[in-house]
């Protein structure tokens, strides 16, 4: 009985050992030769800002800390062995604020050592909070009237825009808020660059009749990488 009991204990171990000896070799799929392996922004004061590379979607997602106030980025890019990328690693990308607000398309083309090509789209965003605007016209049926300035006679009419999360001007970096005037069709008629802005208010000058003809306009404010448009129009006219 003892021998029979011992065999019952040993037999599963023997079978398990035999099963473990049966191995299969699985070939690892070959990686494409036209890949972006890493992407990082180096022209920042502290640690580089890394982008998330998605090979499946062919995208590079970069979230920029807004407090760096970057207007240009300098990426360092590594690619598959023997591959090249265009624009090349280290090539500056300028007009970042415009690209962020207008959604400009930025692409990198990677050419593998076998000649195959892949396009990666750069998706840029910032951690800047959304800006909000107080309406200049509380009642849309009764638009507030702003009177044209007359630069030729040095007569300027001023008004103030209030809201939240404006980025104060950064003169050394060339960052200023802009104020755009949209006509009733939603088209931008005129945009003024404004340096007199603070976190919660922006001082502005009413455009001249040559810049903005008399009529109804909605006002849009762009502060660094965020834009907001007033829902209610104002009426601009001459005295």
Protein Blocks (a to p, Z undefined) as FASTA:
>chain_A
ZZmmmmmmmmmmmmmmmmmmmccddddddddfkbcfbdcdfbbfbdcddddddfklopac
ddddfklopabdcddddddehiacdddehiacehklmmmmnopacddddddfkopacddd
dddddfbdcdddddfblblklccddddddfknopacddddddehiacddfknopacdddd
ddfkopafbdcddfbbcfkbccdddddfklmgcddddddddehjaccddfbdcddddZZ
